[in-house]
């Protein structure tokens, strides 16, 4: 935390947080044609799976797959996305089943 605080500009951090506060891609989810993998952890406090938002949205993505990683000693709440060891197997399986992908016109 000391390193992070020493190297983080408060204005930059606020800009990053505020810039995502009204982001909503839901209007055009059906237009996604590429395979899409969405992974969340059950202990994510920013995007809690109990709300069902991501799960419902992914049903609208033609080639979408939603994975919920159960809470464990390996998960880190919202920061689980930075711990590849937690979701590596899911990504490898996804890539194995979807590569190479060539978009169809």
C-alpha positions as CSV (number, residue, x, y, z in Angstrom):
1,X,0.0,0.0,0.0
2,X,2.9,2.4,0.8
3,X,4.3,1.9,-2.7
4,X,0.9,2.4,-4.3
5,X,0.2,5.6,-2.4
6,X,3.6,7.0,-3.1
7,X,3.2,6.5,-6.9
8,X,-0.5,7.2,-7.4
9,X,-1.6,10.7,-8.4
10,X,-5.0,11.4,-6.6
11,X,-6.4,13.2,-9.7
12,X,-5.5,10.4,-12.0
13,X,-7.1,7.8,-9.6
14,X,-10.3,9.9,-9.3
15,X,-10.5,10.3,-13.1
16,X,-10.2,6.6,-13.6
17,X,-12.9,5.9,-11.1
18,X,-15.3,8.6,-12.3
19,X,-14.8,7.7,-16.0
20,X,-16.3,4.2,-15.4
21,X,-19.2,5.4,-13.2
22,X,-21.6,5.8,-16.0
23,X,-20.2,3.2,-18.5
24,X,-22.9,0.9,-19.7
25,X,-22.3,-1.4,-22.7
26,X,-25.6,-3.2,-22.4
27,X,-27.3,-1.4,-25.3
28,X,-25.3,-3.3,-28.0
29,X,-24.3,-6.6,-26.4
30,X,-26.0,-8.5,-29.2
31,X,-23.6,-7.0,-31.7
32,X,-20.6,-8.8,-30.2
33,X,-19.7,-11.6,-32.6
34,X,-16.3,-12.7,-31.2
35,X,-16.1,-15.2,-28.4
36,X,-16.2,-13.4,-25.1
37,X,-15.2,-14.7,-21.7
38,X,-16.4,-12.8,-18.6
39,X,-15.0,-14.0,-15.3
40,X,-16.0,-12.7,-11.9
41,X,-15.2,-13.9,-8.4
42,X,-17.9,-14.6,-5.8
43,X,-16.3,-12.2,-3.4
44,X,-16.2,-9.2,-5.7
45,X,-17.6,-6.3,-3.7
46,X,-17.5,-3.8,-6.7
47,X,-19.5,-6.1,-9.0
48,X,-21.2,-8.5,-6.6
49,X,-22.6,-11.6,-8.4
50,X,-25.7,-11.5,-6.2
51,X,-27.0,-8.7,-8.4
52,X,-27.0,-11.0,-11.5
53,X,-26.1,-8.2,-13.8
54,X,-23.1,-9.8,-15.6
55,X,-24.9,-13.2,-15.8
56,X,-27.9,-11.7,-17.4
57,X,-25.8,-9.6,-19.8
58,X,-23.8,-12.5,-21.0
59,X,-26.9,-14.4,-22.0
60,X,-27.3,-11.7,-24.7
61,X,-23.8,-12.2,-26.1
62,X,-24.1,-14.9,-28.8
63,X,-20.7,-16.5,-28.2
64,X,-20.3,-15.4,-24.6
65,X,-19.4,-17.4,-21.6
66,X,-19.7,-16.4,-18.0
67,X,-17.7,-18.0,-15.2
68,X,-18.1,-17.3,-11.5
69,X,-15.0,-18.2,-9.4
70,X,-16.1,-19.4,-6.0
71,X,-14.7,-17.6,-3.0
72,X,-11.6,-19.3,-1.7
73,X,-8.2,-18.5,0.0
74,X,-6.9,-17.7,-3.6
75,X,-9.5,-15.1,-4.4
76,X,-9.0,-11.4,-3.5
77,X,-12.4,-9.7,-3.9
78,X,-12.5,-7.3,-6.8
79,X,-8.7,-7.6,-7.2
80,X,-9.0,-11.3,-8.2
81,X,-8.8,-10.1,-11.8
82,X,-5.1,-9.4,-11.2
83,X,-4.3,-12.9,-9.9
84,X,-4.1,-14.9,-13.1
85,X,-3.5,-18.2,-11.2
86,X,-7.1,-18.0,-10.0
87,X,-8.7,-17.9,-13.5
88,X,-5.9,-19.2,-15.7
89,X,-7.5,-22.6,-16.2
90,X,-10.8,-21.0,-17.4
91,X,-8.9,-18.8,-19.8
92,X,-6.9,-21.7,-21.2
93,X,-10.1,-23.8,-21.7
94,X,-11.8,-20.9,-23.4
95,X,-8.9,-20.2,-25.8
96,X,-8.5,-23.9,-26.6
97,X,-12.2,-24.0,-27.7
98,X,-12.3,-20.7,-29.5
99,X,-8.9,-20.3,-31.2
100,X,-8.2,-19.6,-33.9
101,X,-11.2,-17.3,-34.4
102,X,-11.8,-15.6,-37.7
103,X,-14.7,-13.2,-37.6
104,X,-17.3,-14.0,-40.3
105,X,-18.5,-11.0,-42.4
